[in-house]
């Protein structure tokens, strides 16, 4: 590893990329609209209700 020039720079670049990515992700999560989160959280339940309605219609 000592023979490669500038090898000590790559771990720092990787750390910086990961830090910026996760910092951006945290900012995105905390600034996301509450209404959108509630709507997305209800999607699995809405699909189940629609499936039940379709099953009752077919029977």
C-alpha positions in Angstrom: 0.0 0.0 0.0 2.9 2.3 0.5 3.9 2.1 -3.1 0.6 3.6 -4.4 0.8 7.4 -4.4 -2.1 9.2 -2.9 -3.7 6.0 -1.4 -4.4 7.8 1.9 -6.8 10.2 0.1 -9.3 7.5 -0.9 -10.6 6.6 2.6 -11.1 10.3 3.3 -13.1 10.7 0.1 -15.2 7.6 0.9 -15.9 8.9 4.4 -16.9 12.3 3.0 -19.3 10.7 0.4 -21.0 8.6 3.0 -21.3 11.5 5.5 -22.8 13.8 2.9 -25.2 11.1 1.7 -26.5 10.3 5.2 -26.7 13.9 6.2 -28.8 14.6 3.1 -31.0 11.6 3.9 -31.5 12.8 7.5 -32.4 16.3 6.3 -34.8 14.9 3.7 -36.6 12.7 6.3 -37.0 15.6 8.8 -38.3 18.0 6.1 -40.7 15.6 4.4 -44.4 16.6 4.7 -46.3 14.9 7.4 -49.4 14.5 5.2 -47.3 12.6 2.6 -46.0 10.3 5.2 -49.5 9.6 6.5 -50.7 8.9 3.0 -47.8 6.5 2.3 -48.3 4.7 5.6 -52.0 4.0 4.7 -51.2 2.4 1.3 -50.8 -1.2 2.6 -54.1 -0.9 4.5 -56.0 0.6 1.5 -54.9 -2.3 -0.7 -56.2 -4.8 1.7 -59.5 -3.1 2.0 -59.8 -2.9 -1.8 -59.0 -6.6 -2.1 -61.7 -7.5 0.5 -64.3 -5.5 -1.4 -63.4 -7.2 -4.7 -63.6 -10.7 -3.0 -67.0 -9.9 -1.6 -68.2 -8.8 -5.1 -67.0 -12.0 -6.7 -68.7 -14.3 -4.2 
